Amino acid sequence: MNPAEASTAAAPSKGTLRVVQLYPRDMNIYGDWGNALVLQRRIAWHGYTPDVLEYNVGDPFPDNVDIIVGGGGQDSGQLAIQDDLQARAGELRELAEEGAPMLVICGLYQLFGRFFKTRTGAVIPGIGILDVETHGTDERLIGNVKVSTSEFGEVLGYENHSGQTTLGSGVRPLGTVPKGTGNNSTDGHEGARYRNIVASYLHGSLLPKNPAIADFLIRTAAERKFGSFSPGTPDDAYAVLAREHAARRPR
Amino acid sequence: MVFFSVPLGKLVRRVSRLRGGGSALPGLVVEKIDPGFMRRTLSTLPHGVAVVSGTNGKTTTTKMVVELLESQGLKVFTNRTGSNFTRGVAAALLGEVDWRGRLDADVAVLELDEAHAVHFVNSVPPRYCLLLNVLRDQLDRFGEIDKTAQLLQHIAAKTTGTVVLNREDPRVARIADTLTGQEVKYFGLDESLLGTFPNDDDMRAAPGSPAPAGLPQKPQADVVLLKVGADSAEFAYDGGTFTTAMKLRGVYNIFNAAAALTLARSICGGGAATANHATLLEALSRVAPAFGRGESLTVDGLPLDLVLVKNPSGFRLGLKSFPAGGYATMIAINDNYADGRDMSWLWDVEFDSLRAEGVDQLTGSRAYDMALRLQYDDVRIGAVQPEIAPALAAFIREGRGKPKRIFCTYTAMLAIRRELAKITTVEVVS
């Protein structure tokens, strides 16, 4: 598909990993394509063959899914996918419980939870894979964010949401926020972790500047499919510098 | 208070210009001490006020409308500094009114940022408005694009005479359904050009997938852009087709010429003047780009083009309109408030078109975010230097003998123009 993959394909591939983007047509508001692109490239840089598919409303659900990635949408986008997402809840829950690695950002983070209650009191049901609930507010949480995590070190990104999410006992937070707001304006946590799901409000996009999370998803996928993961050597020099500069920017 | 506000504001304006300061402070001063100043002054204009708003192309379109109206003998007041906040309008007014606060003009054509336009129209209902497009931009300020569309709808609702809408942008065209008393006019594109305008909705739509809900049947447009040549354009209106030379480049600038023609024709038709089509087209052919918007400067005897990029659609159109072949390329990305702090938008732009030639210099406070973006699109990177002055110097030094192009965000463009003014002729914008 592109020169980089062609050139790395000179060595025999360690196997194919299939990445499925959930609803890219309706849920793509904050550079969510960046996350899929990073997975596509890094899978190749690690010596595997990426197979990136889109799943949109009404499509047949792909087989043999190794990684799921889903993004944020506007209110109208969330409405557009709502019924289809409910219809796919069973397949997605099964994948999640089996330990498939998933990244869900912003809007799909909320809809992977139990429900989203809007400001007017309407309740949009989620698919309940994550034990979280979200309440719409008049306050928009916007700005650069720094998250301290035990698994991925410091996670950097940008938040822009008015829904505030609280975690139940079935999930743990991705981390705490020394800068920014995160899940809600009270408890100082950002994101959620459950099995191999990483859920977060952060875009920016998230994966380019946080390759540790990208590699966690790829490693987990490879281990599930092939029993082990043998990493390649991606050049993360620009990611390191972009992180240093981003961390110094104002909120 | 009212008696002092104009002389005081003018004084602040003089002092702040002496200090080389921005255009907004004097406007802020007069707004604070005399909030009725703007309405009082603008309501005296015989042909009223026209507001131009939308995500992309406001500055160049406003400039075109002004020059088109001037070609018809009208005296036009405008905020030509690109300071498109309300206080920028107040500041520009201060520069134009006499010491008693009177404005000598037939009509005002004002460029307003979507959010500020809402404040403005609440205080000064315009007779005309021109709504260009709703694209992803500054979501950190506006929240969602659907919300931005609501801002534009509010501007249309407050307009007392004619609302000019982009027929090809569904979020803008749909505003017509919400209007009751106003006259609605459209500007549009020929079918053959629709594909050259990627919009955010089909950005990630799979090939062959149904287009987002547009208008079921397209309404008749007042002016349609039919064709774009290397330095010419063809428009259809009044049942005929008209070809004119164009100084403006970039297909999006030329589509905005159709928008400007529609508004200028409406204002003339509203009794301001009898539109003379030959002089209108001649004026259009002479319009030069607004500063930083496809502006071409000369460095070492060769062109250096500045292309302002503020959002994904603007960047995609910029890359499409100005092919990289033969050019040295620099990209300058800042994340100051006026640029937007969120860098996500860089991931909504494909940079494949730069792969063959690479990018020579990256600069700005987010130069490394840009480097990371290009790495993931396999684009070769020459050097990365977040400080703009040394990066620009290296770019000019190493690109000697080649025409140059700089894609830059708003505040990066201001910094680059300041640096370039030291070595070449740069139009002074007060």
Contacts between the chains, C-beta under 8 A, distances in Angstrom:
chain1	res1	chain2	res2	distance
A	2	B	378	6.0
A	3	B	355	7.7
A	3	B	378	5.6
A	4	B	378	4.9
A	24	B	204	4.5
A	25	B	204	5.5
A	25	B	205	5.4
A	25	B	206	7.3
A	25	B	209	7.0
A	28	B	203	7.1
A	28	B	204	4.9
A	28	B	348	7.8
A	29	B	136	7.4
A	29	B	139	7.2
A	29	B	144	7.6
A	30	B	139	7.1
A	30	B	342	7.0
A	30	B	344	4.2
A	31	B	343	7.8
A	31	B	344	3.2
A	31	B	345	6.1
A	31	B	346	7.0
A	31	B	347	3.4
A	31	B	348	5.3
A	32	B	347	7.8
A	33	B	204	6.4
A	33	B	347	5.8
A	33	B	348	6.3
A	34	B	344	7.1
A	34	B	346	8.0
A	34	B	347	3.0
A	34	B	348	7.9
A	34	B	373	7.9
A	34	B	376	7.7
A	37	B	347	7.1
A	37	B	376	5.5
A	37	B	377	8.0
A	38	B	376	6.3
A	41	B	376	5.4
A	54	B	204	7.8
A	54	B	206	6.1
A	56	B	206	7.0
A	56	B	209	7.4
A	74	B	144	4.6
A	74	B	145	6.7
A	74	B	146	5.4
A	75	B	144	7.0
A	75	B	146	6.9
A	76	B	146	5.7
A	140	B	143	5.9
A	142	B	140	5.3
A	143	B	140	7.5
A	143	B	341	6.8
A	144	B	341	6.4
A	158	B	140	7.7
A	158	B	341	7.1
A	158	B	342	4.6
A	158	B	343	7.0
A	158	B	344	6.5
A	160	B	139	6.1
A	160	B	140	6.0
A	160	B	143	7.3
A	160	B	342	6.7
A	162	B	143	7.5
A	203	B	342	7.4
A	203	B	344	4.7
A	204	B	342	7.1
A	204	B	343	5.9
A	204	B	344	5.6
A	205	B	344	5.7
A	205	B	347	4.7
A	208	B	347	7.1
A	208	B	369	8.0
A	208	B	372	5.3
A	208	B	373	7.2
A	208	B	376	6.6
A	209	B	369	7.5
A	209	B	372	6.9
A	235	B	375	7.7
A	238	B	368	5.9
A	238	B	371	4.5
A	238	B	372	4.5
A	238	B	375	5.3
A	238	B	384	7.8
A	239	B	372	5.7
A	241	B	368	4.3
A	241	B	371	7.4
A	241	B	384	7.6
A	242	B	366	7.9
A	242	B	368	3.9
A	242	B	369	5.0
A	242	B	371	6.9
A	242	B	372	4.7
A	244	B	368	7.7
A	245	B	365	7.0
A	245	B	366	7.0
A	245	B	367	7.6
A	245	B	368	5.1
A	245	B	369	7.4
A	245	B	386	6.8
A	246	B	343	7.8
A	246	B	366	7.7
A	246	B	368	7.9
A	246	B	369	6.8
A	249	B	335	6.1
A	249	B	341	7.0
A	249	B	365	6.9
A	249	B	366	8.0
A	250	B	341	7.4
